[in-house]
Amino acid sequence: MRILGLGYLGVNAESLSDWLDFGPNLLGLQAVDKTGKTLAFRMDDRRQRLHVEENGRTSMEYFGWEVRDSAALHAFAAHLEGHGYHVIYGERWLADQRCVTELVWLLDPAGNRVELFHGAEIAAAPFVPGRNIGGFRTGAMGLGHAVLTCEKMSDLLPFYTEILGFGVSDYVLEPFKAYFLHVNPRHHSLALVETGQRGVHHLMMELMHFDDIGHAYDLAHQRGDEIGVTLGRHSNDHMTSFYTHSPSKFMIEYGWGGREIDPNDWQPFELTEGPSIWGHNRSWLSDEANEVAHAMLRRNADAGLRRPVNVMPGNHRQMSANCGWWDSLVRNGR
């Protein structure tokens, strides 16, 4: 009985037309199954990954976490009920809307709607991106990661780690408090940030090709005031990314090169160098917190903090060094 990954998300919107522009033309999502008040997006072979409803509200409505099969789903439901949580079994129409075989749902301690499901529907036709991108890194690691904000870390962390079985990858205490949680080799599928209020901070989508991040960064700048966090590289999952504001008020992290971990023997630790190696200037932080973040970045630069680049076959080409001093550094492990 374990969670496999983040399978789908439900998004509230003030206007479908904003998402019809933002989703395909900036993010490269494929718009499908539009009705008068709803819209779905694909990002791989699944029939849908994001479901958007025009209802006058913003932010996320629900988070769909995938389990292996019906036996695992019912075991989770019994486990949750045994710990005092009110679990609702989704009716057939709801499973059809989510494009899954079966689901249950409940509210976490902060009121976020958590859905557990199995049997995601595979689309009959190939994925066709909304603009020319090389595709998203999804598959067995899920659609990406989500980041929730909370009043206090103690409100949510025990639920996800002790009740749902998420593992802690690492955590930061400055310039803000955040815990990064995994369920599969993706460094984190969920993160919790203590901000003093409940909400959704961002959703991360990982691209297959590095240049697709640069193209999107250019497009976001040209679209106006949409950059929420500038281009940078994270110190924990090694992701090179930027963040853009979505029409539903939460941000989208658009990234490349995230690391994999082995969940079976991973040991959590504190990130004392801060959440980013370089870049990622955060417009949402207070002036005081930004000062702490900038001091960390200066220390990282002084220390020459570097991390390996994470690549896959087909998205990189190895070049020869042809440089004696570099070869000596590699031999000495520097």
C-alpha positions in Angstrom: 0.0 0.0 0.0 1.8 3.1 -1.2 1.2 6.2 -3.4 2.8 6.0 -6.8 2.8 9.6 -7.9 0.8 12.8 -8.5 -1.6 11.7 -11.2 -3.9 14.7 -11.9 -5.1 18.1 -10.6 -8.3 20.0 -10.5 -8.0 23.8 -11.1 -10.5 26.5 -10.3 -10.7 29.4 -12.8 -12.4 32.7 -13.3 -12.2 32.3 -17.0 -11.6 29.3 -19.3 -10.4 31.6 -22.1 -7.4 32.6 -20.0 -6.4 29.0 -19.6 -7.0 28.3 -23.2 -4.3 30.8 -24.0 -1.9 30.1 -21.1 -2.0 26.3 -21.2 -1.2 25.6 -24.8 0.6 28.8 -25.9 3.0 29.2 -22.9 3.1 25.8 -21.2 2.6 23.6 -24.3 -0.3 21.6 -22.9 -2.8 20.0 -25.2 -6.4 21.3 -24.7 -9.1 18.6 -24.9 -12.7 18.0 -23.8 -13.9 21.5 -23.6 -17.5 22.2 -22.4 -19.2 25.5 -21.5 -17.6 25.6 -18.1 -14.8 23.0 -18.1 -11.6 22.2 -19.9 -9.1 19.4 -19.7 -5.4 19.3 -20.6 -3.1 16.5 -21.6 0.7 16.4 -21.2 1.4 12.8 -22.1 -0.4 9.6 -23.0 -3.0 10.0 -20.2 -6.4 11.2 -21.3 -6.1 14.2 -18.9 -3.7 15.6 -16.3 -5.4 18.9 -15.5 -9.1 19.6 -15.3 -10.1 23.3 -15.2 -13.5 24.5 -14.1 -14.8 28.0 -14.6 -16.5 28.8 -11.3 -15.3 32.3 -10.3 -12.7 30.9 -7.9 -9.0 30.4 -8.3 -6.2 28.1 -7.1 -6.4 24.2 -6.9 -9.6 22.3 -6.1 -8.2 18.8 -5.7 -5.0 16.7 -5.9 -5.2 13.2 -7.4 -2.6 10.7 -6.0 -2.3 7.4 -7.8 -2.2 3.9 -6.2 -1.6 0.6 -7.9 -5.0 -1.1 -8.0 -8.4 -1.5 -6.3 -6.9 -3.5 -3.4 -4.4 -0.7 -2.6 -7.1 1.9 -2.9 -9.5 0.1 -0.4 -6.5 -0.6 1.9 -5.7 3.1 2.0 -9.4 4.0 2.6 -9.5 1.6 5.6 -6.2 2.9 6.9 -7.4 6.5 6.7 -10.8 5.7 8.4 -8.9 3.8 11.1 -7.1 7.0 11.9 -10.3 9.0 12.1 -10.5 10.5 8.7 -13.8 10.8 6.9 -13.3 9.0 3.5 -15.9 9.4 0.7 -16.1 6.8 -2.1 -16.4 8.6 -5.5 -19.5 7.8 -7.5 -19.2 6.5 -11.1 -19.8 9.9 -12.7 -17.0 11.4 -10.7 -14.6 8.6 -11.7 -15.6 9.2 -15.3 -14.9 12.9 -15.0 -11.5 12.2 -13.6 -10.9 9.5 -16.4 -10.1 6.8 -13.8 -11.5 3.5 -12.8 -12.1 4.2 -9.1 -11.4 6.9 -6.5 -11.9 7.9 -2.9 -11.4 11.4 -1.4 -11.0 13.2 1.9 -9.8 16.5 3.3 -6.3 16.9 4.7 -6.0 18.7 8.1 -5.8 22.1 6.3 -8.9 21.4 4.2 -7.1 20.5 0.9 -9.0 17.9 -1.1 -6.9 14.8 -1.5 -8.1 12.1 -4.0 -6.7 8.6 -4.2 -7.3 6.7 -7.4 -6.3 3.9 -9.7 -6.8 3.0 -13.3 -6.0 6.2 -15.2 -7.4 6.2 -18.8 -4.9 6.2 -21.6 -5.9 8.3 -24.6 -6.5 6.7 -28.0 -4.6 9.4 -29.9 -0.9 10.5 -29.4 -0.2 13.6 -27.3 0.1 16.8 -29.4 1.6 19.7 -27.6 0.0 23.1 -27.8 3.3 24.6 -29.1 6.6 23.2 -30.3 8.1 21.5 -27.2 9.9 18.2 -26.8 7.5 16.9 -24.2 7.1 16.6 -20.4 8.9 14.2 -18.1 6.0 12.3 -16.5 5.5 8.5 -16.7 6.0 6.5 -13.5 7.1 9.6 -11.6 3.8 11.4 -12.1 3.0 14.7 -13.7 5.4 16.7 -11.6 5.2 18.1 -8.1 2.8 20.4 -6.1 3.7 22.8 -3.3 1.2 23.7 -0.6 1.5 26.5 1.9 0.3 26.1 5.4 -0.1 28.1 8.6 2.3 25.8 10.6 4.4 22.9 9.4 3.0 20.8 12.2 -0.5 21.2 10.7 0.3 19.1 7.6 3.6 17.3 7.8 2.5 14.4 10.0 -0.6 13.7 7.8 1.5 13.3 4.7 4.5 11.5 6.2 2.9 9.4 9.0 -0.6 8.7 7.5 0.0 8.7 3.7 3.6 7.5 3.8 5.5 10.2 2.0 9.2 10.2 2.7 11.2 13.4 3.6 13.8 14.2 1.0 15.2 17.3 2.7 14.2 20.5 4.3 15.1 24.2 4.6 14.7 26.5 7.6 15.9 29.7 6.0 14.9 32.0 4.3 11.6 30.2 4.8 10.6 26.8 6.3 9.9 24.1 3.8 9.8 20.3 3.6 10.3 18.3 0.4 8.5 14.9 0.2 8.9 12.0 -2.1 6.8 8.9 -3.1 9.0 7.7 -6.0 12.4 8.5 -7.6 11.4 12.1 -8.3 13.2 14.1 -5.7 9.8 15.5 -4.4 6.3 15.1 -5.6 5.0 17.3 -2.8 6.5 20.2 -0.7 5.0 22.1 2.2 6.0 25.7 2.9 5.2 27.5 6.1 3.8 30.9 5.2 1.2 31.5 7.9 -1.7 30.8 5.6 -3.2 27.8 3.7 -2.9 27.8 -0.1 -1.2 26.4 -3.2 2.2 27.9 -3.9 3.0 26.2 -7.3 2.8 23.3 -9.6 6.0 22.0 -11.2 6.2 20.7 -14.8 9.4 19.2 -16.0 10.5 19.4 -19.6 12.6 16.9 -21.6 14.8 19.5 -23.3 16.7 22.4 -21.7 16.0 24.8 -24.5 12.3 24.5 -24.0 12.8 26.3 -20.7 14.6 29.2 -22.4 11.9 29.5 -25.1 9.2 29.6 -22.4 11.2 32.2 -20.4 11.3 34.4 -23.4 7.6 34.0 -24.1 6.7 34.7 -20.4 8.7 37.9 -20.5 7.0 39.0 -23.7 3.5 38.3 -22.3 4.0 40.9 -19.6 4.2 40.7 -15.8 4.0 36.9 -15.6 7.4 36.0 -14.0 7.0 35.1 -10.4 10.5 33.7 -9.8 13.5 34.3 -12.1 15.6 31.7 -13.8 17.7 29.7 -11.4 18.8 26.3 -10.2 17.6 24.5 -7.1 20.2 23.1 -4.6 18.1 20.0 -3.7 16.5 18.6 -6.9 19.0 20.3 -9.2 16.2 21.6 -11.3 16.9 24.6 -13.6 13.7 26.5 -13.8 11.6 29.7 -13.6 8.2 30.3 -12.2 5.3 32.0 -14.0 1.9 33.2 -12.6 -1.0 31.1 -13.8 -4.5 32.5 -14.5 -5.6 30.8 -11.3 -3.2 32.7 -9.0 -0.8 29.9 -8.2 2.5 29.7 -10.0 3.8 27.1 -12.5 7.5 26.1 -12.1 8.7 25.2 -15.6 11.9 23.2 -15.2 14.5 20.8 -16.6 17.1 18.4 -15.3 15.5 17.2 -12.0 17.5 14.6 -10.1 16.3 11.1 -9.2 16.7 9.6 -5.7 16.5 6.0 -4.3 13.5 6.2 -1.9 14.5 2.9 -0.3 17.7 4.2 1.3 17.4 8.0 1.2 18.4 9.9 4.3 16.7 13.3 4.8 18.9 16.3 5.7 18.8 20.1 6.2 19.7 22.3 3.2 21.9 24.9 4.8 22.9 26.5 1.5 19.3 27.5 0.9 16.8 26.3 -1.7 18.7 27.6 -4.8 22.3 27.4 -6.0 21.9 30.5 -8.0 19.1 32.7 -9.4 15.4 32.2 -8.4 14.9 35.7 -7.2 11.5 35.4 -5.5 9.0 38.3 -5.9 6.7 36.8 -3.3 9.2 36.9 -0.4 9.3 39.7 2.1 12.2 42.2 1.9 13.7 40.7 5.0 13.5 37.1 3.7 14.9 38.2 0.4 17.9 39.7 2.2 18.6 36.3 3.8 18.1 34.6 0.4 20.5 37.0 -1.3 23.1 36.4 1.4 22.9 32.7 0.8 23.4 33.1 -2.9 26.4 35.3 -2.3 27.9 32.5 -0.1 27.1 29.9 -2.7 29.0 32.0 -5.3 31.9 32.5 -3.0 32.1 28.7 -2.3 31.7 27.8 -6.0 28.7 25.7 -5.2 28.0 23.4 -8.2 25.9 20.3 -8.8 26.0 17.7 -11.6 23.7 18.2 -14.6 21.1 15.4 -14.8 20.5 14.2 -18.4 18.9 11.4 -20.2 19.8 9.5 -23.4 18.6 11.7 -26.3 18.6 15.1 -24.6 22.3 15.7 -24.5 25.5 15.1 -26.4 28.8 14.4 -24.6 31.8 16.5 -25.7 35.5 15.9 -25.3 37.4 18.0 -22.8 40.7 18.2 -24.8 42.1 20.0 -21.7 44.8 18.7 -19.5 43.9 20.7 -16.4 40.3 19.7 -16.6 41.2 16.0 -16.9 43.4 16.3 -13.8 40.5 17.9 -11.9 38.2 15.0 -12.9 40.8 12.4 -11.9 41.1 14.1 -8.5 37.3 14.2 -8.0 36.9 18.0 -8.0 
